[in-house]
Every structure is written in structure tokens, then in C-alpha cells.
Amino acid sequence: MVSYLPDELRHEPDLPVVIEPCFRMKNILLICVLLLAPLACRVEAAVNLYEGEAAVADQGNAERDRALPMALEHVLRKLSGLRQFDDYLLVQPALARAPEMVLSYHYRSVASTLPDGSEVEELRLVARFSESAVDEMTRVLQLPLWRPQRQPLLAWLIIDNGLDRRVMPVEFDYTRQSMEAVAEQRGLPLEWPSPDGEGAYAVDEQILWGGYTEDLAATLGEGVLIAAARREGPEWSVRINLGYQGQHWSWRLNDLDLQAALVAGTEQAIDQIASVNTIAASDLGSWQQEVTVTGLGNAGSYRRCLQYLQNISLVDGVAVVAAQPGAVTFRLALNALPHYLDETLESGGVLERADAEGDYALVEATPDDG
């Protein structure tokens, strides 16, 4: 995000705010005071969305050329939230452009554990592609956009093998690795809870086994996934419970292979989260919307509000167009229809509706606001 401040008002280099010339002098002075506090940088996504991977047999040129289109397809999957592109017939031909879009590449070896405890390694090409070129490709292909702001999904695994029931049993760590690999491929990192010094988890086992995602505390913006598996004869019965942004889903899978069932459940959970956060191609474009925020009584609260707005993936630019004591009106440059911004603000937990006119108020003040 690039923005500018007139030289005579610049207190710090590259402050991410635009001040428009329509201010009265008292409003300019107010904003100058607010700008004295340093501003943090934009928060980066936890996953590099423009970096794709593909398995290769070796580091030769032929394998590289074969794998680059697959690495680009991996990037498109992460950006769009789609598992496959059967309904987008132009995607496969477009992947041939991968060599001209790649910025750099390297190789890495990925180890995975098999059910018998042995390990295997896979060599992968890791390619980073031009963001502008990929964004243009997704626009031309009319792909949906999965918003890049993605909090890790907190995952729990509880298994009843017919003899006992345990949380995160070590002998089933290979299944957790597979779930992590799927999530990484889709662009949504998993986060596993840590046990205490005695190996116990600070949660009631019955909550996990019952799939009560609403009873599990999660930080703002995070989702909770509970995978509960029970051996029933030769088969595994797996129930997946997903809690995300106040909504809760549950479904079951049965398979002779526990690992396959958990991978399928993880894929379905990510499908659900992606669908909640995906913007249709027809809703992408360029719009502007003004938002008035009250409760900005000091530099700390103003800084917090400004950082929040700038870190919204729908927002390409922020301009201050009016100010009065305790309130600032921002003009936001959007890359999607304004109603997506309204949904984001109302679910973000930082701003809340202040009145029927659509103004917002800053909430959840932190000690730094003082």
C-alpha cells in the first residue's frame, strides 16, 4: 500500500495515510498530533500465497520445466480456494505461461512418516511467481479470490482405537503430518495445541469427543477443528467438527484407512472456510467508500484504527477526508464490492456499528491506546 503526505506535514517517512487538501486548519493540526505516533508495518499473510510447490524426480532442467506449471497451479489453488479447476477450462492452457512468470526457484526435501513409523522423503521444486502477473492471470481467468488474511486453524485430534481414548496419541502422529500437509497445500496453516510438562492438554476430553467447538476458546479470527476417530471393526469412523466465525458444522466419514479419512475431512473443512472468505470474480473491481469512526480520542486509538483498516485485504488505500475531536472520516479504496467491507468490519471485532447512519466506533481498547 502506497500513500503520501505533504512534505510540510511529514513527521516520519512513508507514513501510510493520505491527507486531502479540503481540511480546515484545526483538522490538519489534529491529524498532525495523531500522526506523531509511529505506525507498524502491514501484517503479512502467514502463508506465501505466490509460492508454489511440485514434486520432482531430480533437479534437472527437464523436471524443472515439467514442474513449473504444476507449481503455478498450486498458487492458483491457494489464491482461489478451489481444489480443482474443472469448471475453468482456460486454467490448464494458461499454466504454460509459468516459465515467464517465475521470479525464483529452489528445491527442498520433505520428509513424511508412514504408518509403520518409517520415513520417506520427497524432492520438491519451490517456485515464487510475480504477484502482479498472477493477479492479472486470476482476473483474466475469472477465478474467485480467497481473501489473503488467514489465521491458523486450531486443530485437535482425539482417537479411540478400541482399547482407550487419547488426545494427540504419538503413534498417530503420521496422520497429523498428513493433515498439516493438506492444509499447507491449500494455503491455510494448522496450529496444534501444546501439552503441559506432563503431556496433558488443558481441555476436557469430553468436549473434544463431543465436538463442542463452541466451547473451545480461540483467539479472534481463528477457527477450531476437532477430528474425533473411533475404530469400528475394520473401519474407522471419523467425525469432523468445525467452528469458524461463530458458525459450526459437523460431518462424518468412514474409511478403512484412518489417514485417508482425516485428509478428506481436512480438505472439506478448508473448503468450508474458503467458501466463507471467497469473493466471486464478478464482485472484484475498484470502489471507494467513506467510513466515519468515533472513539479516537488519542494517538494510540487512531493508530490502532488506521492499522486495522490498512491490514484489511479488501482495502488498497486509506485517505483521511475529515476529522473532528474523537472522530475521523476515512475514504477507503476497495478492490471488491463495498458490502464485503461491511461484513469484514462487523465481524472483525475492532469496530462496531455506532448508529443507523453507518458510522463505526472503536472497541476493545488496549493499554497502548492510552
PEUR-V470055 format. One record per residue. RES is the residue in one small letter. PHI is phi in whole degrees, 0 to 359 (* if undefined). PSI is psi in degrees with one decimal (NA if undefined). OMEGA is omega in degrees with one decimal (* if undefined). Layout:
BEGIN
res->RES phi->PHI psi->PSI omega->OMEGA
res->RES phi->PHI psi->PSI omega->OMEGA
END
This chain:
BEGIN
res->m phi->* psi->125.4 omega->-178.7
res->v phi->246 psi->133.3 omega->176.3
res->s phi->213 psi->167.4 omega->-169.3
res->y phi->225 psi->153.1 omega->178.9
res->l phi->225 psi->131.4 omega->179.1
res->p phi->306 psi->145.3 omega->-175.6
res->d phi->304 psi->-38.0 omega->-176.3
res->e phi->289 psi->-14.3 omega->179.2
res->l phi->251 psi->-0.2 omega->-174.5
res->r phi->281 psi->118.6 omega->177.8
res->h phi->258 psi->-26.4 omega->179.3
res->e phi->219 psi->152.4 omega->-178.1
res->p phi->291 psi->139.5 omega->170.9
res->d phi->56 psi->41.1 omega->175.7
res->l phi->293 psi->129.5 omega->-172.7
res->p phi->278 psi->66.0 omega->175.9
res->v phi->207 psi->145.1 omega->175.3
res->v phi->252 psi->130.4 omega->174.5
res->i phi->252 psi->119.0 omega->-177.9
res->e phi->276 psi->153.7 omega->-170.6
res->p phi->284 psi->5.0 omega->-175.5
res->c phi->272 psi->7.3 omega->-177.3
res->f phi->288 psi->146.6 omega->161.8
res->r phi->282 psi->160.0 omega->-174.8
res->m phi->300 psi->-38.2 omega->-177.3
res->k phi->294 psi->-32.6 omega->178.1
res->n phi->288 psi->-36.6 omega->176.5
res->i phi->298 psi->-42.8 omega->-179.8
res->l phi->296 psi->-38.6 omega->179.2
res->l phi->297 psi->-46.6 omega->-179.0
res->i phi->294 psi->-37.3 omega->178.0
res->c phi->301 psi->-40.6 omega->178.4
res->v phi->296 psi->-42.7 omega->-179.0
res->l phi->295 psi->-32.1 omega->-176.4
res->l phi->282 psi->-7.3 omega->-179.0
res->l phi->296 psi->-25.6 omega->-179.7
res->a phi->281 psi->135.8 omega->179.6
res->p phi->294 psi->148.2 omega->-178.1
res->l phi->251 psi->140.2 omega->179.8
res->a phi->282 psi->162.5 omega->179.6
res->c phi->285 psi->161.8 omega->177.9
res->r phi->298 psi->138.4 omega->-179.7
res->v phi->285 psi->129.9 omega->179.5
res->e phi->275 psi->153.3 omega->174.8
res->a phi->296 psi->148.2 omega->-179.1
res->a phi->292 psi->-22.5 omega->-178.2
res->v phi->241 psi->139.1 omega->176.3
res->n phi->283 psi->100.4 omega->-172.5
res->l phi->287 psi->-17.2 omega->-177.2
res->y phi->257 psi->15.7 omega->177.1
res->e phi->244 psi->123.6 omega->-177.8
res->g phi->241 psi->156.7 omega->-178.4
res->e phi->233 psi->153.0 omega->174.3
res->a phi->207 psi->141.4 omega->179.5
res->a phi->289 psi->140.8 omega->178.0
res->v phi->226 psi->157.1 omega->178.6
res->a phi->276 psi->-29.9 omega->-179.2
res->d phi->201 psi->-176.1 omega->-178.0
res->q phi->260 psi->21.2 omega->179.2
res->g phi->286 psi->163.9 omega->-178.0
res->n phi->297 psi->-39.4 omega->-178.3
res->a phi->297 psi->-43.8 omega->178.8
res->e phi->293 psi->-38.8 omega->177.2
res->r phi->300 psi->-48.4 omega->-178.3
res->d phi->296 psi->-34.8 omega->178.1
res->r phi->290 psi->-35.1 omega->-172.5
res->a phi->274 psi->-24.2 omega->-175.8
res->l phi->302 psi->-45.4 omega->176.4
res->p phi->299 psi->-35.1 omega->178.4
res->m phi->291 psi->-35.5 omega->176.7
res->a phi->293 psi->-38.8 omega->177.0
res->l phi->294 psi->-38.2 omega->176.7
res->e phi->298 psi->-37.3 omega->176.2
res->h phi->301 psi->-43.5 omega->177.7
res->v phi->299 psi->-44.6 omega->-178.9
res->l phi->296 psi->-34.3 omega->176.8
res->r phi->295 psi->-43.1 omega->-179.4
res->k phi->295 psi->-39.6 omega->-176.6
res->l phi->286 psi->-34.4 omega->-175.1
res->s phi->268 psi->-23.2 omega->-174.7
res->g phi->83 psi->0.5 omega->-178.8
res->l phi->273 psi->140.6 omega->175.5
res->r phi->282 psi->-34.4 omega->-179.4
res->q phi->212 psi->167.6 omega->-173.2
res->f phi->240 psi->38.0 omega->-178.6
res->d phi->300 psi->-31.4 omega->-179.1
res->d phi->270 psi->1.8 omega->-178.7
res->y phi->236 psi->84.3 omega->-170.8
res->l phi->292 psi->-18.1 omega->-177.8
res->l phi->273 psi->-6.3 omega->-177.3
res->v phi->294 psi->-50.9 omega->-175.8
res->q phi->301 psi->-46.5 omega->175.8
res->p phi->299 psi->-35.1 omega->-177.8
res->a phi->292 psi->-26.2 omega->-178.2
res->l phi->296 psi->-18.0 omega->178.5
res->a phi->296 psi->-15.9 omega->179.2
res->r phi->279 psi->-1.3 omega->-175.0
res->a phi->307 psi->-44.8 omega->-177.6
res->p phi->300 psi->-31.9 omega->-179.2
res->e phi->276 psi->-10.4 omega->-178.4
res->m phi->257 psi->-13.2 omega->-175.4
res->v phi->286 psi->137.8 omega->178.1
res->l phi->262 psi->-38.6 omega->-179.6
res->s phi->199 psi->163.0 omega->176.2
res->y phi->206 psi->156.3 omega->174.0
res->h phi->208 psi->-178.3 omega->-178.5
res->y phi->237 psi->149.7 omega->173.8
res->r phi->217 psi->152.2 omega->178.9
res->s phi->256 psi->128.1 omega->-176.7
res->v phi->247 psi->121.8 omega->179.0
res->a phi->264 psi->141.5 omega->175.5
res->s phi->223 psi->151.7 omega->-176.7
res->t phi->260 psi->134.9 omega->177.8
res->l phi->271 psi->163.5 omega->180.0
res->p phi->304 psi->-28.6 omega->-179.4
res->d phi->277 psi->2.2 omega->178.3
res->g phi->94 psi->-10.9 omega->178.3
res->s phi->283 psi->161.4 omega->-178.2
res->e phi->243 psi->145.5 omega->174.1
res->v phi->234 psi->154.0 omega->179.9
res->e phi->239 psi->144.9 omega->179.2
res->e phi->233 psi->131.1 omega->177.6
res->l phi->272 psi->131.9 omega->-178.6
res->r phi->232 psi->142.5 omega->168.9
res->l phi->275 psi->129.8 omega->177.4
res->v phi->245 psi->114.9 omega->-175.0
res->a phi->240 psi->134.0 omega->175.6
res->r phi->256 psi->130.3 omega->-175.8
res->f phi->249 psi->156.7 omega->179.2
res->s phi->298 psi->125.0 omega->-179.1
res->e phi->298 psi->-44.9 omega->-177.8
res->s phi->296 psi->-40.5 omega->-180.0
res->a phi->292 psi->-41.3 omega->179.3
res->v phi->293 psi->-42.8 omega->179.1
res->d phi->300 psi->-40.3 omega->178.1
res->e phi->294 psi->-39.1 omega->178.3
res->m phi->297 psi->-44.6 omega->179.7
res->t phi->297 psi->-34.4 omega->178.1
res->r phi->292 psi->-45.5 omega->-179.7
res->v phi->295 psi->-39.0 omega->-179.6
res->l phi->282 psi->-6.3 omega->179.7
res->q phi->59 psi->42.2 omega->177.3
res->l phi->277 psi->148.0 omega->172.8
res->p phi->293 psi->165.5 omega->-179.8
res->l phi->240 psi->117.5 omega->172.0
res->w phi->275 psi->119.7 omega->-174.9
res->r phi->305 psi->134.1 omega->-172.7
res->p phi->289 psi->-15.9 omega->179.2
res->q phi->282 psi->108.8 omega->-173.4
res->r phi->226 psi->110.5 omega->174.5
res->q phi->283 psi->146.7 omega->177.3
res->p phi->302 psi->148.0 omega->177.3
res->l phi->267 psi->117.1 omega->179.5
res->l phi->287 psi->121.1 omega->-173.9
res->a phi->243 psi->136.9 omega->175.3
res->w phi->238 psi->142.2 omega->176.8
res->l phi->231 psi->124.1 omega->177.3
res->i phi->230 psi->131.2 omega->-171.1
res->i phi->231 psi->132.5 omega->172.2
res->d phi->248 psi->107.4 omega->-176.0
res->n phi->270 psi->10.3 omega->-178.5
res->g phi->98 psi->-16.8 omega->178.5
res->l phi->250 psi->-42.9 omega->177.4
res->d phi->208 psi->171.4 omega->-178.4
res->r phi->238 psi->125.3 omega->-176.3
res->r phi->221 psi->154.0 omega->176.9
res->v phi->266 psi->127.7 omega->177.4
res->m phi->52 psi->52.1 omega->179.9
res->p phi->297 psi->136.6 omega->-173.7
res->v phi->298 psi->-37.0 omega->-176.3
res->e phi->292 psi->-9.9 omega->177.0
res->f phi->250 psi->20.7 omega->178.8
res->d phi->299 psi->-27.7 omega->179.8
res->y phi->298 psi->-31.3 omega->178.0
res->t phi->290 psi->-36.7 omega->176.7
res->r phi->295 psi->-39.6 omega->177.1
res->q phi->301 psi->-41.3 omega->179.9
res->s phi->294 psi->-39.9 omega->177.8
res->m phi->296 psi->-41.6 omega->178.0
res->e phi->298 psi->-41.8 omega->-178.8
res->a phi->297 psi->-42.0 omega->178.1
res->v phi->298 psi->-46.5 omega->-179.2
res->a phi->297 psi->-40.4 omega->178.4
res->e phi->297 psi->-42.0 omega->178.8
res->q phi->297 psi->-32.2 omega->-178.8
res->r phi->273 psi->-9.6 omega->178.8
res->g phi->87 psi->23.4 omega->177.4
res->l phi->229 psi->103.7 omega->-176.0
res->p phi->291 psi->145.1 omega->172.6
res->l phi->265 psi->149.1 omega->176.1
res->e phi->231 psi->121.6 omega->-178.8
res->w phi->262 psi->137.6 omega->177.0
res->p phi->294 psi->152.4 omega->-179.1
res->s phi->258 psi->140.7 omega->177.3
res->p phi->281 psi->167.6 omega->175.7
res->d phi->279 psi->-173.2 omega->-176.8
res->g phi->299 psi->-22.3 omega->-179.9
res->e phi->261 psi->7.1 omega->177.7
res->g phi->85 psi->9.4 omega->-179.7
res->a phi->264 psi->155.7 omega->179.9
res->y phi->251 psi->140.5 omega->-176.1
res->a phi->279 psi->62.0 omega->178.6
res->v phi->206 psi->146.8 omega->176.7
res->d phi->288 psi->123.0 omega->-178.6
res->e phi->303 psi->-32.7 omega->-179.0
res->q phi->293 psi->-30.0 omega->176.8
res->i phi->294 psi->-42.5 omega->179.2
res->l phi->293 psi->-47.9 omega->-176.9
res->w phi->295 psi->-31.6 omega->177.7
res->g phi->279 psi->-11.1 omega->178.9
res->g phi->73 psi->30.6 omega->-175.3
res->y phi->276 psi->76.6 omega->-178.4
res->t phi->297 psi->-29.4 omega->-179.4
res->e phi->292 psi->-17.8 omega->-179.9
res->d phi->267 psi->-5.2 omega->-179.4
res->l phi->265 psi->124.6 omega->179.5
res->a phi->288 psi->133.2 omega->175.8
res->a phi->225 psi->146.5 omega->178.0
res->t phi->294 psi->159.9 omega->-174.2
res->l phi->305 psi->129.5 omega->175.8
res->g phi->90 psi->-11.1 omega->-179.4
res->e phi->273 psi->157.0 omega->172.0
res->g phi->249 psi->166.8 omega->179.5
res->v phi->233 psi->129.1 omega->177.0
res->l phi->242 psi->127.6 omega->175.1
res->i phi->241 psi->121.1 omega->174.8
res->a phi->251 psi->114.4 omega->179.8
res->a phi->246 psi->120.7 omega->-175.0
res->a phi->239 psi->137.5 omega->177.6
res->r phi->228 psi->133.3 omega->175.4
res->r phi->281 psi->126.8 omega->177.8
res->e phi->234 psi->90.7 omega->-174.6
res->g phi->69 psi->-131.9 omega->-179.8
res->p phi->282 psi->-13.1 omega->-174.4
res->e phi->258 psi->160.5 omega->170.2
res->w phi->252 psi->131.2 omega->172.9
res->s phi->257 psi->120.9 omega->-175.8
res->v phi->240 psi->127.8 omega->173.5
res->r phi->250 psi->129.4 omega->177.1
res->i phi->253 psi->126.0 omega->172.6
res->n phi->244 psi->130.7 omega->-178.6
res->l phi->233 psi->126.3 omega->172.8
res->g phi->243 psi->127.7 omega->-176.1
res->y phi->206 psi->124.2 omega->178.0
res->q phi->50 psi->43.9 omega->176.0
res->g phi->82 psi->-2.6 omega->177.1
res->q phi->253 psi->154.7 omega->-175.5
res->h phi->222 psi->134.8 omega->-179.8
res->w phi->229 psi->156.3 omega->178.2
res->s phi->211 psi->140.7 omega->174.9
res->w phi->205 psi->164.3 omega->-176.5
res->r phi->238 psi->151.2 omega->174.8
res->l phi->223 psi->148.4 omega->176.4
res->n phi->230 psi->135.3 omega->-178.2
res->d phi->200 psi->149.6 omega->172.8
res->l phi->292 psi->-25.1 omega->-176.7
res->d phi->254 psi->110.8 omega->-179.4
res->l phi->300 psi->-42.3 omega->-178.6
res->q phi->300 psi->-44.2 omega->179.9
res->a phi->297 psi->-40.7 omega->-179.7
res->a phi->295 psi->-42.2 omega->-179.6
res->l phi->291 psi->-36.9 omega->176.3
res->v phi->296 psi->-45.1 omega->179.0
res->a phi->298 psi->-40.2 omega->178.6
res->g phi->295 psi->-38.8 omega->177.6
res->t phi->295 psi->-42.2 omega->177.5
res->e phi->301 psi->-44.5 omega->-178.8
res->q phi->295 psi->-38.1 omega->178.4
res->a phi->296 psi->-41.9 omega->179.4
res->i phi->291 psi->-36.2 omega->173.7
res->d phi->304 psi->-44.6 omega->-177.5
res->q phi->295 psi->-44.9 omega->-179.8
res->i phi->294 psi->-41.3 omega->178.7
res->a phi->298 psi->-41.1 omega->-178.1
res->s phi->296 psi->-34.1 omega->178.5
res->v phi->292 psi->-30.2 omega->-172.5
res->n phi->250 psi->11.2 omega->-176.1
res->t phi->265 psi->138.3 omega->176.5
res->i phi->252 psi->127.7 omega->179.5
res->a phi->295 psi->149.0 omega->-179.0
res->a phi->302 psi->-34.9 omega->-179.0
res->s phi->292 psi->-17.2 omega->-178.9
res->d phi->262 psi->0.5 omega->178.7
res->l phi->270 psi->147.7 omega->-179.4
res->g phi->167 psi->-144.1 omega->-178.5
res->s phi->226 psi->119.7 omega->179.6
res->w phi->221 psi->164.7 omega->173.6
res->q phi->232 psi->145.6 omega->177.4
res->q phi->213 psi->137.4 omega->177.4
res->e phi->263 psi->137.9 omega->-179.1
res->v phi->228 psi->124.3 omega->175.8
res->t phi->260 psi->127.3 omega->-177.7
res->v phi->242 psi->127.0 omega->176.4
res->t phi->258 psi->173.0 omega->-179.9
res->g phi->84 psi->16.3 omega->179.1
res->l phi->261 psi->77.0 omega->-173.3
res->g phi->272 psi->-8.2 omega->-177.8
res->n phi->205 psi->176.3 omega->-176.7
res->a phi->297 psi->-36.0 omega->-178.7
res->g phi->295 psi->-44.9 omega->-179.6
res->s phi->292 psi->-37.5 omega->176.6
res->y phi->297 psi->-45.5 omega->-179.5
res->r phi->299 psi->-43.4 omega->-179.0
res->r phi->297 psi->-42.5 omega->179.0
res->c phi->295 psi->-45.9 omega->-178.5
res->l phi->297 psi->-44.4 omega->178.8
res->q phi->299 psi->-40.9 omega->179.9
res->y phi->298 psi->-47.1 omega->-179.3
res->l phi->297 psi->-41.7 omega->-178.7
res->q phi->293 psi->-28.6 omega->-176.7
res->n phi->274 psi->-0.3 omega->175.7
res->i phi->282 psi->126.3 omega->-174.5
res->s phi->296 psi->-22.6 omega->178.5
res->l phi->286 psi->-15.4 omega->-172.3
res->v phi->260 psi->120.0 omega->177.8
res->d phi->264 psi->-18.0 omega->-179.2
res->g phi->196 psi->151.3 omega->-179.3
res->v phi->232 psi->127.5 omega->175.0
res->a phi->235 psi->140.6 omega->174.4
res->v phi->267 psi->120.9 omega->-176.3
res->v phi->248 psi->-14.6 omega->178.4
res->a phi->198 psi->151.4 omega->178.8
res->a phi->207 psi->145.2 omega->172.0
res->q phi->213 psi->165.8 omega->-177.2
res->p phi->308 psi->120.1 omega->176.6
res->g phi->84 psi->-3.7 omega->-176.8
res->a phi->215 psi->142.6 omega->178.0
res->v phi->224 psi->138.9 omega->173.7
res->t phi->257 psi->122.4 omega->179.5
res->f phi->255 psi->142.0 omega->169.1
res->r phi->254 psi->121.4 omega->-174.7
res->l phi->253 psi->129.4 omega->172.4
res->a phi->272 psi->119.2 omega->-173.1
res->l phi->251 psi->151.9 omega->175.3
res->n phi->253 psi->10.3 omega->176.8
res->a phi->210 psi->168.6 omega->-177.7
res->l phi->306 psi->143.7 omega->-175.6
res->p phi->303 psi->-27.5 omega->-176.8
res->h phi->294 psi->-24.1 omega->175.4
res->y phi->293 psi->-35.6 omega->176.2
res->l phi->295 psi->-44.2 omega->179.1
res->d phi->302 psi->-43.6 omega->179.1
res->e phi->297 psi->-40.9 omega->-179.1
res->t phi->295 psi->-46.1 omega->-178.9
res->l phi->297 psi->-39.1 omega->-176.6
res->e phi->285 psi->-18.3 omega->179.9
res->s phi->251 psi->-2.3 omega->-173.6
res->g phi->280 psi->-20.7 omega->177.9
res->g phi->79 psi->2.2 omega->179.2
res->v phi->258 psi->-37.8 omega->176.9
res->l phi->240 psi->150.1 omega->175.1
res->e phi->224 psi->154.5 omega->179.7
res->r phi->302 psi->130.9 omega->-179.2
res->a phi->259 psi->-28.6 omega->-178.7
res->d phi->200 psi->176.9 omega->-177.7
res->a phi->290 psi->-17.8 omega->-179.2
res->e phi->282 psi->-5.8 omega->177.9
res->g phi->98 psi->6.3 omega->176.2
res->d phi->289 psi->157.1 omega->179.9
res->y phi->239 psi->157.3 omega->175.4
res->a phi->235 psi->142.6 omega->178.2
res->l phi->286 psi->135.3 omega->-178.8
res->v phi->234 psi->174.2 omega->175.7
res->e phi->53 psi->57.7 omega->178.1
res->a phi->299 psi->144.6 omega->177.5
res->t phi->252 psi->164.9 omega->177.9
res->p phi->303 psi->-29.1 omega->-179.6
res->d phi->291 psi->-15.7 omega->-179.7
res->d phi->288 psi->-17.4 omega->-175.5
res->g phi->275 psi->NA omega->*
END
